[in-house]
């Protein structure tokens, strides 16, 4: 470098705010090579080093790794290279932002729930968080088998509506875990089945429920696989039996017709 080498590594560290350890590392990998004092062997830095270090820190802030920065700084057409890579970085950070927005949404919903619902079992809470996480896949599936209009009605709910539905889901899940094993014809169990179906209708709406009725069992199972469940296999089997019994008793389902399909 063609400038006065007036800074020892200690002074250069203080002036730039970069640790001595980091400067040593940058020197070792050839990213910011210091000049050596031939008599003492100490590293020396000048104003040109400050300019280059500012470039390194700026590119690092934009998300580039050190190897990418080294290649970019040795590229004579840095402006063209920088523009191309900045566009790539922009796309990458937009995806990261989208992910962070989902994470924040899940955190905010969970905090709101815990403010109003104390001692929520961990398996119920985790299933709610997983469903928030998988919402995009659920939307894609539902739109494919129904329509964008129906899908938007299911998922574009207000925060207040989502909070109310989540509370109802927690209450129902607790009831399932409390009542599991009881006979399907038990009045309290049948009341649970009624509440469960009403909550499902409230969540997805009549149009989506009607569309579900036209789907094959395998297609519905695909969607159910995307929905995280708070229940054990035993609880799932029992709940299926309870709901089927309720639907048969109320003329909503005929297992004989279903088997003839």
Secondary structure, DSSP 8 states (H G I E B T S, - for coil): --S---EEHHHHHHHHT--HHHHHHHHHTTSS--EE-TTT--EEE-HHHHHHHHHHHHHHHTT--HHHHHHHHT-TTHHHHHHHHHHHHHHHHHHHHHHHHHHHHHHHHHHHHHHHS-S--HHHHHHHHHHHHTHHHHHHHHHHHS-HHHHHHHH---HHHHHHHHHHHHHHHHHHHHHTTS-TT-HHHHHHHHHHHHHHHHHHHHHHHHHHHTS-HHHHHHHHHHS---S-HHHHHHHHHHHHHHHHHTTS--HHHHHT-
